[in-house]
Amino acid sequence: MIAADQHARLRDGIRDEADLARYRAALRAIDADPAHLLVVAEVDGVLAGTFQLSFLPGLARRGSLRAQLEAVRLDGPMRGRGLGTALMRWAIEESRRRGCSLVQLTTDKRRSDAHRFYARLGFVASHEGMKLLLDD
């Protein structure tokens, strides 16, 4: 799903065995660390959505724990059926259950539909995100 995404197509995907090995190593690391969850949704036995939810200790907000949503993807035909909302509500409740003070995410500036979706769930575009790429 990530590799097929219209905005991630150029940076993600599997070009060769080395890329596949990197994905497998990342999945093993996520699976081995209780501070990270890889959530997968199936509908009638078919992959319908996925996201990574990470729990980050921090010094800000009096040392509170925060949740970070990453790699949120929903299969095109599943959009508009409530699955994305259900997944995000689950992530928010799991973050609350674990004692997080906030849930944060970044979303590509070109994803206006995603921005509206997150705003409907109560997310606020409160900060300007910046990235420094360290590899290709």
C-alpha positions in Angstrom: 0.0 0.0 0.0 2.8 2.4 0.8 4.7 1.7 -2.4 1.5 2.1 -4.4 0.7 5.5 -2.9 0.6 8.3 -5.4 2.8 10.6 -3.4 5.2 7.9 -2.0 5.6 6.1 -5.3 9.1 7.7 -6.0 10.5 7.2 -2.6 9.0 3.8 -1.5 8.7 0.5 -3.2 10.9 -2.5 -3.8 13.4 -2.1 -6.6 15.6 -5.0 -5.7 16.5 -7.6 -3.0 18.3 -5.0 -0.9 15.1 -2.9 -0.7 13.1 -6.0 0.3 15.7 -6.8 3.0 15.3 -3.3 4.4 11.5 -3.6 4.7 11.9 -7.0 6.4 14.4 -5.6 8.9 12.1 -2.6 9.6 9.1 -5.0 10.2 11.2 -7.1 12.6 12.3 -4.1 14.5 8.7 -2.7 14.8 7.5 -6.2 15.9 10.2 -6.6 18.5 9.7 -3.2 20.2 6.6 -2.7 22.4 6.8 1.0 21.8 5.8 0.5 18.2 2.7 -1.1 16.7 2.0 -2.0 13.0 -1.7 -2.1 12.6 -3.3 -3.9 9.7 -7.0 -3.8 8.8 -8.6 -6.6 6.7 -12.1 -6.5 5.2 -13.3 -9.9 4.0 -9.8 -11.3 4.2 -8.3 -8.5 2.0 -5.8 -5.9 3.2 -7.7 -2.7 3.5 -5.6 -0.4 5.6 -2.5 0.0 7.7 -0.6 2.4 9.9 2.3 2.5 12.4 1.7 3.8 15.9 4.7 4.7 18.0 4.9 5.8 21.6 7.6 8.4 22.2 8.8 9.6 25.6 9.7 13.2 25.6 10.8 16.2 27.6 8.2 18.5 26.3 4.8 18.8 28.1 6.3 17.9 31.5 7.9 14.7 30.2 4.7 13.3 28.8 4.4 10.3 26.4 3.1 11.1 22.9 1.9 8.9 20.1 3.1 9.3 16.5 1.1 8.0 13.6 3.1 7.1 10.5 2.5 5.4 7.2 -1.3 5.7 7.3 -2.7 4.1 4.2 -6.2 3.0 3.2 -6.9 1.1 0.0 -8.8 3.3 -2.4 -12.0 1.3 -2.6 -12.2 1.3 1.2 -12.3 5.1 1.4 -15.6 6.7 2.4 -16.9 3.6 4.2 -15.9 4.6 7.7 -12.9 2.3 8.0 -10.3 5.1 8.1 -12.3 6.8 10.9 -12.6 3.6 12.8 -8.8 3.0 12.5 -7.9 6.5 13.7 -10.4 6.3 16.6 -8.8 3.0 17.6 -5.3 4.7 17.5 -6.5 7.6 19.5 -8.1 5.4 22.2 -5.0 3.1 22.3 -2.8 6.3 22.8 -5.1 7.5 25.6 -5.1 4.0 27.2 -1.2 4.1 27.2 -1.2 7.5 28.9 -0.2 9.7 26.0 -0.8 13.4 26.2 -1.3 13.8 22.5 -1.3 12.1 19.1 0.7 13.6 16.3 1.2 13.0 12.7 2.7 14.5 9.6 0.9 14.5 6.3 2.2 15.6 2.9 1.1 19.2 2.1 -0.4 17.9 -1.2 -2.9 15.7 0.6 -5.8 18.1 1.0 -8.4 15.2 1.4 -6.3 13.8 4.2 -6.0 17.2 5.9 -9.8 17.5 5.9 -10.1 13.9 7.2 -7.8 14.5 10.1 -9.4 17.9 10.9 -12.8 16.1 11.2 -11.2 13.9 13.8 -10.1 16.9 15.8 -6.4 17.1 14.6 -5.2 20.7 14.3 -2.4 21.9 12.0 -0.6 23.6 14.8 3.0 23.3 13.7 5.1 23.5 10.5 7.0 20.3 9.9 10.5 20.1 8.4 12.6 17.2 7.2 16.2 16.7 6.3 16.7 13.7 4.0 19.9 11.8 4.9 19.7 9.1 2.1 18.0 8.5 -1.2 
